[in-house]
Amino acid sequence: MTARRLAAAAAVAGALVGTATLPASAADHAPRSHRDNVVISGVHLGSEGRDHRSNRALNEEWVAITNNSRQNANLSGWTLSDKHGHTYTFRHFRLNGRATVRVHTGIGRDSRTDLFQDRRNEIWDRRDTATLRNERGRVVDLTTWNDNRRDDRDPRDPRDTPRDNHHDRDNHHDRDNRGGRH
């Protein structure tokens, strides 16, 4: 009878130890934040010619957003804004894992790879900052450029080699500031 009690006590103790360690091991496998995975991966400024306000010229102006994780990222409620407060809000949009979407300034038909702000004027200046915020208004990523400096690389094209995408990492101190929607 003593052997049965010892075996039962060992089984109960093993179950308790397993239960106590379950939350700790589950925490090790918690999903990573979208903040670490979704980034501004490229900027292309429009032309300054006579037709700079044409829809074609406006759609040549875009900011690329890339999801570097394998998991889809729900961007609904996220915003992309310039330094003057022009803001685009993502509506019902899910960015697939390892995918990129370009957010164009002009008018067009949204797809999984291209979104359109439906604006009639350029918003990105030659010296500007693009800021990506999550649905809570927290800065996820930002990139700054100066004087015609732009990234002509298409992040969706694997033939293009990665270059510095002009991130201003010194400005990440305001990651937790809340942003307004305009």
Buried (B, 14 or more C-beta within 10 A) or exposed (E): EEEEEEEEEEEEEEEEEEEEEEEEEEEEEEEEEBBEBBBBBBBBBBBEEEEBEBBEBBBBBBBBBBBBBEEBBBBEBBBBBBBEEBBBBBEEBEBBEEBBBBBBBBEBEBEEEBBBBBBEEBBBEEEBBBBBBBBEBBBBBBBBBEEEEBBEBBBBEEEEEEEEBBBEEEBEEEEEEEBEEE
